[in-house]
Amino acid sequence: MDWFAAPDYWLSRLLVQRLLAGLYLIGFLAAAAQFRALIGTHGMLPVPRFTARVPFRRAPGLFHLHYSDRFFATVALTGAALAAAVAAGLGDEVPLWASILLWAVLWALYLSIVNVGQTWYSFGWESLLLEAGSLAAFLGNADTAPPTPVLWLMRWLVFRVEFGAGLIKLRGDSCWRDLTCLRYHHETQPMPGPLSWFFHHLPDPLHRVEAAANHVVQLLVPIGLLLPQPVASYAACAVIATQLWLIASGNFAWLNWLTVVLALAAVEPGRLGLPGHVRNLPGAPVWYQALVAAVTAAVLVLSYWPVRNLLSRGQVMNRSFNRLHLVNTYGAFGSVNRLRQEVVIEGTDEAVLTPHTVWREYGFKGKPGDVRRLPRQYAPYHLRLDWLMWFAGISPAYARPWFLPFVTRLLAGDRATLRLLRHNPFPDAPPTHVRATLHLYRFTRWRELRETGAWWHRTALHEYLAPVDLPTLARAGHHPPPGRPPPDSPARGLRAVPLDGLRRPRPPRTEHPGHPSGPPPHHPGGPPE
C-alpha cells in the first residue's frame, strides 16, 4: 500500500533507530553506575520504601514484583547490552516481529527504572526517551519500508518538544519577550559546559539574536515539520542546527541529542542529496499495517491532553498524563535565573569544632566548585546528583527529601555515594562533621581570567546546613548504611542542625527559577505532594 510505505526514508529510519538505541545504552549505563547511592536498598531514596507506599498501578514496572540491588543491576545491564546490540544492528537482522519485541523490552526495562526513580528521574527527557522508544519499535526493520504513519508520529513528537518549549518561554519569564534571557542563561544554567564561559561573554547584541532565533525555531519552524516535503526536511535541519548550538553551550543530559535524533525522522534523504532506497522492499505484512494503524489511532487519542495543555494559559512543562509515559507534554526554561547559587559541602576530621577548625571541600564531577576548574562536558551522560544540587542551591524544598540522607552517607564514608563525586577530601577515614554553605557564583571576566586563572568568582552568602555529625542525624531518623554504626555521642562544640528543614536561601530579588525539564520534586509515578 503506497500510503503506508515510505522507502525513501530508509536512511532516516536507520539513523533514528541506531542513534536512539545508543541513547538508551547511555541511560541504562548511567542507571547501573548511580543507582546504589540514589535509590538502592540503602540509598538516599530507597526503592523498597517507595514501592511499599506506591501501588503498582501508579508506577508500573518490574520492581513492584521484586527488588534487590542485584536485580536492579541485572535489569540495567541487561538493558545496556540489549541497547548496544540494537545500536549495532540486531534489529535489522531478526524478523520484523522480533525487532518490535526488542524495542518493547528496552522500553519496558527503562520504564521500570523511571517509575521507581522518584526525584532522581523526574526529568522531562526520561519521558521523552520512553515515548521515542515506543514509536521506534514500530518503524520496522531492514525487511520493510519505513511506515509513513510512524514517521508522522515522530514529527508530531518533535513538534510538541519544540513548540511546547517555545510557548512556555513566551508565556513565562519577561526576559524572553525583551530578548535579554541569554545575558544570564549561559552562566546560571544547571550544568555549564566547557564553552559556556565563552558563550556568556558574547556581545549583548548576539545574545539578543540568540533569543530571537530561539523564538523562530521553537514557534515557527515546528509548523514546518507538519508540512509536506521539502519544507519538513528544511525545518528538521533548522531544529538540528539549533540543538547542536545548545549542545555546544551546556550540559542537558540527552535532551538535545534525542531531539536531534527524532528530527532526523522528518528528513527525506534525497532532498539533501543523500542516497534513497537501495533495493526494492517487500510489502508490509497485514498484521504490521494493522498494528501501526492501531498505534497511530492510540497516539491521536492520547494527544488530547498535551494539546489541551499547549492551548492552556496555565501550560505546564514536562508532564506525563499516564503511567506509561506515552504522548507527553514538554517544555524548557520557562524562566531563567539571574544569579547562580551553589551549595558548597565541606567536612572536617576534627573531633571538637572551634573557630579555627579546618574544613575541606568535596568536589563534584559536573557541578561548579573549584573556581579554577573549567566546566566539563558530560552530556549526553546524566549526572543526577549534580543536577539535583543545582536545585538545592535554588531552594531547600527541592533538596529536603534527599539532602540530609546524602550528608549522612558522606559522614559514613559510603563508597557508592563517594563514587558519584569527583573529589573526596577524606580518602582514609570519613569526616566527623559535615556542613554546607551557600555561595554566589559568577563567571569571571576576561581580565580576571588572565590574572587569576579562575573561571568563576564566588562569594559566600550564608550557612545552608549547620555542622552536623552522625549521632545528630541518627536521632532525626537518618541512619547510615549498614557497616558503620554512628558513634555513641556527638562531639562537643557541635551546633544544632535545623532538622525540620534546611535553611532557605535569601538571594537578591530574582525571577522564579526555571527548570529545563520541569521542577523535579514530584515524580509522576509517585505519591502526590
N, C-alpha and C positions, 0 to 999 in steps of 0.2 A: 504494500500500500504506500503510494508516493507521499501521502500526507504524513505518514508515520516515520519514514526513514529519512535521515539526513547524512548520506555517506560522505559528503564533502567536509564534514566536521570530525572525521576520524582522528586527525592530529590533535584537535582541541580536546576531544574525549580522552585520548591517551595522556595528554599533559595534565588534565584535570585529575584523572584518577591516580596517576603515578605520584604527582606532587601532593595531592591530598592525603594519600597513604603515608607519604613522608612526614606530613604534619601530625598525623595520628601516631606515627612512630615517636616523634618528639614528645607528644602528650603522654604517652604511656611510659616513656623513659623518665620523664620528669616526675610522674606519679610514683614510679618504683624508687626513685632516688630520695624523695622527700616525705613519703607518707608516714614513716615510723614516728618522726618527731611531730608531725602536724596532726594526723588523725589515727595513728596506730593505737594499739591496745593501751599503751602508756603515753600517748601523745597529748598535745595540748587540748584537742577537742576529739576525744576518742570515738571511733565508730560504734563500739558496743553501747556506749552511753546514748548515742544518737538513735540507734535502731531500737533501743529499749523504750524510747518515748515517742518515736515517729513510726506509724504503721507502714506496712509495705505499699499500700495504695497511694500514700502520699510521697513516697520516694522509692519506686520500684527498682529492684536490682538484685544481684546475686548475694549481696552481703546481708540481706534480711534473712536469707536461708542459712547462712553460716558465715562467721567471721573469725579469722585469726590473722596475725601479721603474715604468717607463711602463706595463707590462702590469698591474701591481698597481693603479695609479691608475685605469686604464681599467676594471678589474673593479669597484673600489669605487664609482666614479662611475656606471657602468652600473647597478649595484645601487641606488644612491641615486635615479637617475632612474626606474627601474622601480618602486621602492617609493613614490616620490612619485606616480606615475601610478595605482598601485593604491589609495593613500590617497585620491586624488581621485575614484575610482570606476571606473577602467578595467576592473576585474574584472567589474563588472555590465554592461558594455557589449559584452563579447565572448561568444562561445559558451561553454558550460559547460566543454568540453574545454580551451579556450584559457585560461579562468580558472584551471583547475587547473595548467596549464603555467606561467602567470605566477608562481604561488606556488612551483612546483617550481624555477624558475630562481632566484628570490630565495633560497630555502633552499640551493641548490647553491652559489651565489656566496658566501653568508656562511659556509657550511661550509668552503669553500676557504680563506677568511681565517682562521677559527678554528683549523683544523688545522695551520696553519703559524705561528700566533701565539705559541706557546711560553708562557713565563711571563706575558707581557703579556695573554694571552687565557685564562688558567686561572681563570676566574671562573664560578661557577655560573649566572649569568644569561646567559652565552653559550650554554650548553647549553639553558637554558630558552627562549631566543629561537628556537633552532633547532627544538626539539620543538614549540613553539607554532606555528611556521610550517608544520611538516609536517602538523599537524592542520587548520590554517586552510585549507589547499589543498583539503580535501575537505568544507568547509562549503557548497560550491556558490556560486551567484550569484543575481541577481535573477530568473532564469528558472526556478528550482527552489525548493521549500520547504527550509528547513534540515533536514539529516538527523539524526534523533534519535540514532543511534549515535555520531556525531561530537560532538554536544553532550554526551553522557555521557562520552566520552573526555576532553573538556576539563574536565568536573567532576572526573574522576579525576586529571587533571594538577594541578589546584588542590589537591585533597586531598593529594597527595604533597608539594607545596610546603609547605603549612601544617602537616600532621601530622608530616612529617619534621623541620621546624624545631621543633615542639613537643617531640617525643621527644628530640631531641639536647640540648635545654635541660634537660629533666627528668633525663636520664641524665648530664649534664655537670656544669657548674660548680655548686657548692653554693649560690651566691648566688641561683640561680633557685628553689631549693627554699625558701630562707628569705626570698625576696622582696626581696632587697637589691641585685640587679644594676643596677637603674636609678639607684642612687646614683652609679654610675661610668660607665654606658654612654654617656650623652649627652656626657660630657667626653672619653672615651677612644675613641669610635667612629672608624673610619678617616678620615672627612672630615666634620666638623661643618658644619651649615648656619647660616644667619643667626639661626634661632630656638633653636639648640642650647644657647646660654648660658642662655636663659630656661627651657628645659626642665630643665636641670641644677639650677637653683635653685628648682624646685618643692618644696613641703614634703615631708618624708620620707614621711608617710602617703600622699601622692599617688603617690610612686614605688612604694610597695608595691601600690597599686591598679593602677598600670600593669603591674607584673609579674604580678599575679594575673589581670588581664584578658587578658594575653598567653597565659597557660596556657589560659584558657577558649576564646579564639578559635582557638588553634592545636591544641588537643587535643580539644575537644568540638564546636565549631562545624563543623569539616570533615566530621564524620559527617553533619551535616545536609545537606551538599552532595550526598550519595548517597541522600537520601530523596526521596519524591515531593513535588510542589508542594502547598501553597505553602512548605513548610519549606525547600526548596532555595533559593528566592528570598530568604527572610529570612536564611539562612545566608550567602549570597553578599553581601548588603548588609552584614552584620557584618564579613566579610572586607574588603570595600571600605573601610568606615569605619576599620578598623584600619590598613590600608595608607596611607590619607590622613594618619593621625596620624604614621606613620613617615616619610612624605614631608615633612611639616612639620618633623620633628625632626632630619633629617640628609640626607646625600647618598649614595644607594646605587645610582648609575647608574640603569638602567631596571628594576631588580628589583621595586620596589614598584609602579611604573606598569604593568609587564607583568602582575603578579598581579591588579591591578585589572581590566585588560582581560580576562584569562582568566576572572575571576569573573563577568563580565557574561554569559558563556555559560550560566550556571545561573539567570539571572534571566528569568522569564517576564513580559514587559512588562505584560500585562493584570492581573497580580496587584498591580502597583504603580500602576494607573490609567493606564498608558501605552497607546498605540494597538496593537491587534493587527494581524493581516494585513489589508492594504488591498485585495487583489484575489485572485481565485482563481488559483492557480498550477497549471500542468500537472503531471502525474505525472512522477516522475523516470525517466529512461531506464534500461533494464535493465542496460546496461553500467555505469552510475553506481552503481546499487544493488549490483551485484556487486563493484565496486571498493571501495565503502565497507565492505561485509561483509569483504572480504579485509584491509583496513586495520585494521578492528576486531579481527579474529582475530589479526593480527600484533602489535598492541599488547597484547592479553591474554597472548600467549605471552611477549613481552619483559618483561611486568610481573613475571614470576617473580623476576628479580634485584632490582629495587627493593623488592619485598615482603619478600624474604628479608633484605635489608639493614635494613628497618624493624623486623623482628622480632628482629634480632640484638642481643645485648648489646654487640657491637663495632661498632655502627652508625657509618657514616662519612657525612660531609656531601658533597653535590655530587659524585657520581661518575657518569661515563658508562660504561656497560657495553658499548658498541660504538662503533666509529669514526665512526658517523653521528650520534651524539648523540641517539638516539631512546630514549624511555622511560627517563629518568634518575632518580636519587635526589637529593633536595635537602635543605637544612638551613641554619640560620643562627645564628651566635653561640652555639655550644655552650659557650663560656666567654667571660668578659668581663675585660678588663684593668682593674686597679685604678689604674694610673698611666699617664700618657701620655708617651712618649719620642719626641722628634723629632730627626732628623738635620738640622743646620744646615750648609749648604755655603757656604763663603766663598772668595774669591780675592784675590790681590794682584798688582799690576803691578811690584812692586819686584824687581830682579834678585838682590839679596842679602837673605836673611832675617835679621832681627835681632829682639831683644825689643821693638823699637819699630815693627815692621812694621805697616802699616795694612791690615786685612782688610775687605773689603766683601762683603756677604751677597747671595746670589742669592735671588730671590723666586719662589715657586710660585703657581700660579693658585688651587688649592684647599687645598693642604696648609698648616696653620698655620705662620706665620713671623713677620712683623711683629706684635708683641703688640697694637698699636693698630688692627689691621685686622680688622673684623668678618668672620667666615667668610661666604663667598658661597654662593649656590645655583647648583649646576651640573647636578644630576640633572634629567632623565634622561640628559644627556650624560655620557660616561665619560672622566675624566681618568686615563689609565692610569699615567702616570709618578707622579702624586701618590699614587695608591693604593699603588703598589709602594714608595714612600718611607715610607709608614706601616709596611709590613712591615720595611723596613730598620731602622727605629727599634726594632722588637721584637727582631730577631736578624739579624746579618750573614749568616747562612746563606740567608735569603730574598734577599739582595741580591748574593751572591757572583757569580752569572753575569753581571750587567749593571752593577754599580755602578762598577767601575773603567773599563769602556768609556764609561760616562756621563761620568765625570770627564775622561777623555781628550778627549771631544768638547767639553767646556767649555773645556779648555785650547787646543783647536784653533779655538775660535770657530765651531763648526759651526752653520750657520744653522738647519737642520732641528731640531736639538736646542734651540737657544735659543728657537725658536717655541713650544716646549712650556712655557716659563717665562713668568711674569708680568713679572719684572724682571731685566734683565741689567745688572749694575753696571759692565760694561766694553763700552760701545757702540762705542768707537773701535778698540780692539785687544784681543785675548784676554789673559787674565792670564798671568803667568809661573808661578804656583803656585796650587794649589787645596788646600784642607784641609776636613775635616768634623769637627764636634763634636756630641756627643750632649747634648741638653738635656731637662730635665724640664719639661713644660708643665702648667699647671692653669688652669682658668677663674678669673678674679678674682672677688672678692665684690662685692656692691653698693657698699660704701663705697669699695673700691679703684677701681671703675669710675668713680664720681663724681669721685674725687680725681685720678686719673691719665689717664682716658680709655682705659685699656688693657683689652681683653677677656681677655687672657691674662697670666699671670705665668710667667716661665721662669727656670730655674736651670741653669747649665752643669754637667754631670756629669763628663765626661772626653773625651779625644780619641777620635774614631771613626776617622779616617784622618789620618795624619801629612801635613804639607805635601808635595806631590808635583808634579813637573813632567813635561813630555812625554818627555824622554830616559829618565827612570826607568821610566815606563810602557812605553815602546817596548822597553826591554830585557826587560821582563816579557811581551812579546808583545801589548801593547795599542797598536795603531798608530792614528794619527788618520786620518780620511777623507782621500782624495786632495785635494790643493790646498794643504795646509800641512804640509810635512815638519817633523819635530822638529828643534830646534837640535842642534849637534854635541856639546855637553857641558852637563851640568846646572850650574845656578847654585850658587855657593858658599853654604854655610850650610844646605843642604837636609838635613833629617834623613831617614833611611831610612824608606820606606813599607813596611808589612807586606804584601808582595805575595802571600804564601801565604794571605792571608785578612784580612778587616777585623777590627778589634778588637771583641771581643764585649762588649756592654753588661753592666754589673754593677748592675742596678737593685735596689732593695729587694725583698724576697720578695713575689711576686705569684702569682696563678693562671696557668696556661698561657694564652698569647694566643689569642684567638678570632678567627676569620675568617668573615665573613658568607657567604662562598661557598666555604669550604674553603681550606686552605693552597695557595698558587699555585705553588711551585717546580716541581712535576711537571705537565707538560702531558699530557693524556690521549692525545694522538696522538704524543707524543714518546718518546724512549728512556726506559727505566726508570732510576730514580735509583740 
